[in-house]
Amino acid sequence: MNFPVFQEKVIAIVGEDSRLNATVKFVTDEGTLYVDAKQVPNVISQEDKDADCTVSLSASDAVKLLEGNLNAMNAFMMGKIKVKGDMGVAMKVMQLIGG
């Protein structure tokens, strides 16, 4: 089960104010994580709501990405990460998580 680890790491990275000013939904094979960074403090839940940007990837790849063991751009080019919606928000998310 990688999803709880992924959720814990996202909460730590996002903190009270990620300055994203957007909503992001991470869809994995183990669950959905919704980040509302339009409000401060940022709110993170497992709700499946519409978002400015939706990032789809496996939970194991999500953990690898946050641990620095997977390069976001390479993973995107290889089809391990799929993005729908605002690509500008996706780029900010990747910068935030260090991928």
PyRosetta script that sets phi, psi and omega in degrees:
from pyrosetta import init, pose_from_sequence

init()
pose = pose_from_sequence("MNFPVFQEKVIAIVGEDSRLNATVKFVTDEGTLYVDAKQVPNVISQEDKDADCTVSLSASDAVKLLEGNLNAMNAFMMGKIKVKGDMGVAMKVMQLIGG")
pose.set_psi(1, 103.8)
pose.set_omega(1, -179.6)
pose.set_phi(2, -93.5)
pose.set_psi(2, -20.2)
pose.set_omega(2, -174.2)
pose.set_phi(3, -60.4)
pose.set_psi(3, -44.2)
pose.set_omega(3, 178.3)
pose.set_phi(4, -60.0)
pose.set_psi(4, -36.3)
pose.set_omega(4, 177.4)
pose.set_phi(5, -66.0)
pose.set_psi(5, -45.0)
pose.set_omega(5, 178.1)
pose.set_phi(6, -58.7)
pose.set_psi(6, -48.1)
pose.set_omega(6, -179.4)
pose.set_phi(7, -60.3)
pose.set_psi(7, -44.6)
pose.set_omega(7, 179.8)
pose.set_phi(8, -60.9)
pose.set_psi(8, -42.2)
pose.set_omega(8, -179.5)
pose.set_phi(9, -68.7)
pose.set_psi(9, -38.9)
pose.set_omega(9, 178.0)
pose.set_phi(10, -63.8)
pose.set_psi(10, -43.9)
pose.set_omega(10, 178.8)
pose.set_phi(11, -58.8)
pose.set_psi(11, -42.9)
pose.set_omega(11, -179.9)
pose.set_phi(12, -66.0)
pose.set_psi(12, -39.7)
pose.set_omega(12, -178.2)
pose.set_phi(13, -72.4)
pose.set_psi(13, -44.9)
pose.set_omega(13, -176.2)
pose.set_phi(14, -68.8)
pose.set_psi(14, -44.1)
pose.set_omega(14, 179.1)
pose.set_phi(15, 62.2)
pose.set_psi(15, -152.5)
pose.set_omega(15, -178.1)
pose.set_phi(16, -76.7)
pose.set_psi(16, -36.0)
pose.set_omega(16, -176.1)
pose.set_phi(17, -146.6)
pose.set_psi(17, 99.6)
pose.set_omega(17, -180.0)
pose.set_phi(18, -79.1)
pose.set_psi(18, -13.4)
pose.set_omega(18, -177.5)
pose.set_phi(19, 65.3)
pose.set_psi(19, 19.0)
pose.set_omega(19, 177.4)
pose.set_phi(20, -72.7)
pose.set_psi(20, -35.3)
pose.set_omega(20, -176.6)
pose.set_phi(21, 52.6)
pose.set_psi(21, 45.4)
pose.set_omega(21, -179.2)
pose.set_phi(22, -157.6)
pose.set_psi(22, 168.7)
pose.set_omega(22, 172.7)
pose.set_phi(23, -108.4)
pose.set_psi(23, 140.4)
pose.set_omega(23, -178.2)
pose.set_phi(24, -134.1)
pose.set_psi(24, 135.5)
pose.set_omega(24, 176.7)
pose.set_phi(25, -119.0)
pose.set_psi(25, 126.2)
pose.set_omega(25, 174.6)
pose.set_phi(26, -101.5)
pose.set_psi(26, 122.2)
pose.set_omega(26, 179.4)
pose.set_phi(27, -112.0)
pose.set_psi(27, 118.6)
pose.set_omega(27, 178.7)
pose.set_phi(28, -121.3)
pose.set_psi(28, 173.5)
pose.set_omega(28, 177.2)
pose.set_phi(29, -71.9)
pose.set_psi(29, -8.4)
pose.set_omega(29, -179.0)
pose.set_phi(30, -113.4)
pose.set_psi(30, -5.9)
pose.set_omega(30, 179.6)
pose.set_phi(31, 158.9)
pose.set_psi(31, 176.7)
pose.set_omega(31, -179.1)
pose.set_phi(32, -117.3)
pose.set_psi(32, 137.7)
pose.set_omega(32, 177.1)
pose.set_phi(33, -124.5)
pose.set_psi(33, 124.2)
pose.set_omega(33, -177.3)
pose.set_phi(34, -111.8)
pose.set_psi(34, 126.9)
pose.set_omega(34, 179.9)
pose.set_phi(35, -114.9)
pose.set_psi(35, 116.7)
pose.set_omega(35, 175.1)
pose.set_phi(36, -101.4)
pose.set_psi(36, 96.8)
pose.set_omega(36, -178.8)
pose.set_phi(37, -101.5)
pose.set_psi(37, 19.3)
pose.set_omega(37, 174.5)
pose.set_phi(38, -87.6)
pose.set_psi(38, -12.6)
pose.set_omega(38, 178.6)
pose.set_phi(39, -122.6)
pose.set_psi(39, 154.2)
pose.set_omega(39, 178.7)
pose.set_phi(40, -120.4)
pose.set_psi(40, 124.1)
pose.set_omega(40, 2.5)
pose.set_phi(41, -71.8)
pose.set_psi(41, 152.7)
pose.set_omega(41, 176.9)
pose.set_phi(42, -61.1)
pose.set_psi(42, 145.8)
pose.set_omega(42, -179.0)
pose.set_phi(43, -114.9)
pose.set_psi(43, 129.4)
pose.set_omega(43, 179.2)
pose.set_phi(44, -120.0)
pose.set_psi(44, 129.8)
pose.set_omega(44, -179.5)
pose.set_phi(45, -144.2)
pose.set_psi(45, 177.8)
pose.set_omega(45, 176.4)
pose.set_phi(46, -104.1)
pose.set_psi(46, 22.7)
pose.set_omega(46, 179.0)
pose.set_phi(47, -71.7)
pose.set_psi(47, 147.9)
pose.set_omega(47, 177.2)
pose.set_phi(48, -105.4)
pose.set_psi(48, 80.8)
pose.set_omega(48, -178.1)
pose.set_phi(49, -114.5)
pose.set_psi(49, 163.1)
pose.set_omega(49, 174.4)
pose.set_phi(50, -61.5)
pose.set_psi(50, 143.3)
pose.set_omega(50, -179.4)
pose.set_phi(51, -136.4)
pose.set_psi(51, 161.0)
pose.set_omega(51, 176.3)
pose.set_phi(52, -63.5)
pose.set_psi(52, -32.6)
pose.set_omega(52, -177.9)
pose.set_phi(53, -144.1)
pose.set_psi(53, 132.3)
pose.set_omega(53, 176.6)
pose.set_phi(54, -116.7)
pose.set_psi(54, 126.2)
pose.set_omega(54, -179.9)
pose.set_phi(55, -113.5)
pose.set_psi(55, 120.8)
pose.set_omega(55, 180.0)
pose.set_phi(56, -110.3)
pose.set_psi(56, 130.8)
pose.set_omega(56, 178.3)
pose.set_phi(57, -165.9)
pose.set_psi(57, 166.3)
pose.set_omega(57, 177.9)
pose.set_phi(58, -74.0)
pose.set_psi(58, 154.8)
pose.set_omega(58, 179.9)
pose.set_phi(59, -64.4)
pose.set_psi(59, -36.7)
pose.set_omega(59, 179.5)
pose.set_phi(60, -67.1)
pose.set_psi(60, -39.2)
pose.set_omega(60, 176.5)
pose.set_phi(61, -68.5)
pose.set_psi(61, -33.7)
pose.set_omega(61, 178.0)
pose.set_phi(62, -61.8)
pose.set_psi(62, -44.1)
pose.set_omega(62, 178.8)
pose.set_phi(63, -65.9)
pose.set_psi(63, -43.2)
pose.set_omega(63, 178.3)
pose.set_phi(64, -59.0)
pose.set_psi(64, -40.8)
pose.set_omega(64, 179.8)
pose.set_phi(65, -61.8)
pose.set_psi(65, -47.0)
pose.set_omega(65, -177.9)
pose.set_phi(66, -71.9)
pose.set_psi(66, -23.7)
pose.set_omega(66, 177.7)
pose.set_phi(67, -87.8)
pose.set_psi(67, -2.9)
pose.set_omega(67, 179.7)
pose.set_phi(68, 83.0)
pose.set_psi(68, 13.6)
pose.set_omega(68, -179.4)
pose.set_phi(69, -97.8)
pose.set_psi(69, 5.8)
pose.set_omega(69, 178.0)
pose.set_phi(70, -145.8)
pose.set_psi(70, 125.3)
pose.set_omega(70, 178.6)
pose.set_phi(71, -80.8)
pose.set_psi(71, 125.1)
pose.set_omega(71, -175.0)
pose.set_phi(72, -60.4)
pose.set_psi(72, -43.3)
pose.set_omega(72, -177.8)
pose.set_phi(73, -66.0)
pose.set_psi(73, -43.8)
pose.set_omega(73, 177.7)
pose.set_phi(74, -63.2)
pose.set_psi(74, -43.1)
pose.set_omega(74, 179.7)
pose.set_phi(75, -62.6)
pose.set_psi(75, -38.6)
pose.set_omega(75, 178.2)
pose.set_phi(76, -65.2)
pose.set_psi(76, -45.6)
pose.set_omega(76, -179.2)
pose.set_phi(77, -64.8)
pose.set_psi(77, -30.9)
pose.set_omega(77, -180.0)
pose.set_phi(78, -86.0)
pose.set_psi(78, -3.3)
pose.set_omega(78, 179.0)
pose.set_phi(79, 83.7)
pose.set_psi(79, 9.6)
pose.set_omega(79, 178.4)
pose.set_phi(80, -77.1)
pose.set_psi(80, -24.0)
pose.set_omega(80, 176.3)
pose.set_phi(81, -121.5)
pose.set_psi(81, 130.6)
pose.set_omega(81, 176.4)
pose.set_phi(82, -119.6)
pose.set_psi(82, 139.9)
pose.set_omega(82, -177.3)
pose.set_phi(83, -125.4)
pose.set_psi(83, 132.7)
pose.set_omega(83, 173.2)
pose.set_phi(84, -123.3)
pose.set_psi(84, 142.2)
pose.set_omega(84, 177.4)
pose.set_phi(85, 100.8)
pose.set_psi(85, -146.5)
pose.set_omega(85, -172.8)
pose.set_phi(86, -71.6)
pose.set_psi(86, 108.3)
pose.set_omega(86, -179.9)
pose.set_phi(87, -67.8)
pose.set_psi(87, -27.5)
pose.set_omega(87, 176.0)
pose.set_phi(88, -62.8)
pose.set_psi(88, -41.8)
pose.set_omega(88, 176.7)
pose.set_phi(89, -65.7)
pose.set_psi(89, -41.1)
pose.set_omega(89, 178.6)
pose.set_phi(90, -58.3)
pose.set_psi(90, -41.7)
pose.set_omega(90, 179.3)
pose.set_phi(91, -65.4)
pose.set_psi(91, -40.4)
pose.set_omega(91, 177.6)
pose.set_phi(92, -63.7)
pose.set_psi(92, -39.4)
pose.set_omega(92, 178.3)
pose.set_phi(93, -62.6)
pose.set_psi(93, -44.9)
pose.set_omega(93, -179.5)
pose.set_phi(94, -63.9)
pose.set_psi(94, -36.7)
pose.set_omega(94, 175.7)
pose.set_phi(95, -66.1)
pose.set_psi(95, -40.5)
pose.set_omega(95, -178.8)
pose.set_phi(96, -63.6)
pose.set_psi(96, -42.5)
pose.set_omega(96, -176.9)
pose.set_phi(97, -86.6)
pose.set_psi(97, -4.9)
pose.set_omega(97, 175.1)
pose.set_phi(98, 82.4)
pose.set_psi(98, 16.3)
pose.set_omega(98, -178.8)
pose.set_phi(99, -86.0)
pose.dump_pdb("model.pdb")
